[in-house]
Amino acid sequence: MTDQSTPSSTSDGVPTRAAGTVDLLHRAAELGVEVYDTAQFYGDGLANRLLAEAFSGSRDEVLFVTKVGARPNPGGPAPMTAAQKPEELRAAVEANLETLRTDRVDGVLMRRMDMPPGLLAEGDQRVPLLEQLDALEDMRREGLIGSIGLSHVSPEQLDAALAAGHEVAAISNFYNLIRRDDEALAERSAAVGAAWMPYFPLGGRAVLPGVASVLDDEVLQSVADETGATPNQVGLAWILAHCPTGLVISGTTPVAHLEQNVACASVRLTDEQLARLDARG
């Protein structure tokens, strides 16, 4: 996504230089992509406005899954800041509804801030998870949101949510071929039927300097050579093969890169290749 600080924009508030992203989203839909991961705090609403622009007449064909728990922080030391309190979660949902130009968000992920990487909640922003889920359940009963999931959480937090009677539709944590700290959580997600939607599936080095890239892994590169697929495709295909309820969140801007990423679903890894990749964890 591009920065929305440019003064040139369309009537919908979408920067002119981001117009190519709308075409990218149209191409994604043509390729069969149905679920779009977003958040109001991405670009201070820009990601949502691009989605609204692209799919204004086809909302029955796509699903918007957004995150709450943070808010934009223009001009601050970081582009977003914690917004974990129940009233802030409601404000976030309402802001998402406005910028997505819809009366119901298909899915909402409660983005916790208890552990690195990323922001850590402090002071009155340290809110119990169950209070947050209760607030989201209220909004679901009101018809403002559909399913509820969790982001950046521990296995213990998932179990606490389930024990309290909350349905967890999806979980999104930092996880990929070479970062497997949450292997137990991925397995637990499959066991309870929750979609596993790992962020930074290829490493996240562009956002987190110093973080290793999956694409530098020699075993992955070797498997890519054997299959004729790109390293990106193998890294994403591994998630689909390794995680029974896995979904791929792959951000990109070039159309050709999008097409390559979507084609990861057609990459077939042999049992031997999968075993070699699994051993990288």
Protein Blocks (a to p, Z undefined) as FASTA:
>chain_A
ZZfkbfbdcfkopafklmmmmmmmmmmmmnopabdcddfkggghmlmmmmmmmmmmmmmm
pccdddehiacdehiabfbdcdfbfklmmmmmmmmmmmnopabdfbdcddddfbcedjdd
ehjllccfklmmmmmmmmmmnopaccdcdehiafklmmmmmmnopacfbdcddddfklck
lmmmmmmmmmnopacddehklnopmmmghiacfklpmklmmmmmmnopafklmmmmmmmm
mmmkbccddddfbfklmmmmmmmmmpccdfklmmmmmmmZZ
